[in-house]
C-alpha cells in the first residue's frame, strides 16, 4: 500500500469527522499503529480542525455556564481574587467534588483496613509462633512418654517373667546372709531343681568398687565351683548351670572374675 | 488580563477523568466558544444552540471516562459529541414539526446545495460552501445533516461507490482549505 496515496485519499478526514464506516475506521485504526505518517496525518488534521473551530468560535450566552454547573450540581470554581485581576483555578486532584470526596473516604477506609489487617497479621503471626512452639514441645513430650512407656512395658514384662520364674514350684530359694562385718549385705539364689539353672537376686549387695566384681560360687564337698559373675542385675539374673551344690557364696573379685575364690573377700554365704 | 492556570491536554484529561471540577470549569472556559461556533454551524438557530451546548457539556462531564486518548484528541472527541447532539436535535420530533423537513427531499437537497448561502453560514460550513457543488452536497448531507452514505446514495440516485470516492475527495480538498 502506498501510504501517501492512502493519507491523501480523504480517509483521514473522513475518520476524524466521524464519517468513515466501520470497516474503514477499523482499517485505519490498525494502520495508524504501524505507520507513524498516518498517525501524524490524523493529528495534523485534528489540530487543523481545532484551530479552525477556534478561529470561528462564538461566545455562548453569559449565564450558560452557571446553568450548566447548577444542572450538574457543581460549584463554579472560577473565582476572582481580591484585586479582581487573576482568576485562579486550584490545581488539586482532591477538591471536594462528590466523586473525589467519596474516593477520599474510600482511601481512608482502605488505609484503616490495611493497617488493621497489618496489625492482625502481626498478632496472628506471633500466635502462630507460640502455638507452633507449644506443638513441638508437646510432640517431644509425647515421644518421650512413648519411650518411657516402652521402658516400663519391658520392665513389667521382665518382672512378670521373674515372678513366673520364682513362683515355679521347682524353684529352690537359698538365702545368703552377709558374713561377719558384711551384715548389711545379702543375696538370694534361686536354683531350679529340674534344669539346674541358677538365678541370683543381688540387689542388696553393696555396689562393687571400681575394678571389682562380685562372683558367685557353688560349694560342693568343700570345693568351690564358679557359678558366674554378677553384672548389673536389677532384679533376678541367670548365672551358670550348677549340677550339685551344698552351699552358695559370693566373693568380691577383680573385674573379670577369678578361677578360685579369694575367701578373705567373702561377702555373703548360705547353705542349701 | 487572563492568568488562568494552564493545563496540558494530558493533565486536563486526567483531571477530568477524576471528575475534578476546576478542570471542568477550565474546559468550559477554553472550549465552550469553539464548540458553540461548531454547533451554530450545524443548527443555524440561535435560540436552540445554548441548550445544545449545555447538553454537550453534560455529556462530556458524564462520559469523560469513555474518552480514549489513543483514538484522538480531546477536542475531536468533544466536537463529535457536539455534532451528534446537534444532529440529534435537528432530527428530533419537535424540530421536525417546527421545520416540517421530515424527509430527505429534493427540497432538502437544494437546501443543502444552495439555499444556505455563504453569508448565512459560519466556520467550517462556510468553507464547505466554497467547495464545488457536487462535493458540497455530499459534505452537507453527511457531516452537517448526519445521513449515511447509503442514504445519500439512495436519495441522490448516485452509486454508493461514487458517493464514497467523491466524499473522500471532497474531504481531502476541505482539509487542504482548512490547513491553509
Interface residues (C-beta under 8 A of the other chain):
Chain A: X8 X9 X10 X11 X12 X13 X14 X16 X17 X18 X19 X21 X29 X42 X43 X44 X45 X46 X47 X48 X49 X50 X52 X53 X54 X55 X56 X57 X58 X59 X60 X61 X64 X65 X67 X68 X69 X71 X72 X74 X75 X76 X77 X78 X85 X86 X87 X88 X89 X90 X91 X92 X93 X95 X97 X98 X99 X100 X103
Chain B: X1 X2 X3 X4 X5 X7 X15 X18 X19 X20 X21 X22 X24 X25 X26 X28 X29 X32 X33 X34 X35 X36 X37 X38 X40 X41 X49 X50 X53 X54 X57 X58 X61 X71 X72 X73 X75 X76 X79 X80 X83 X84 X122 X123 X124 X126 X127 X142 X143 X148 X149 X167 X168 X169 X170 X171 X172 X174 X175 X178 X179
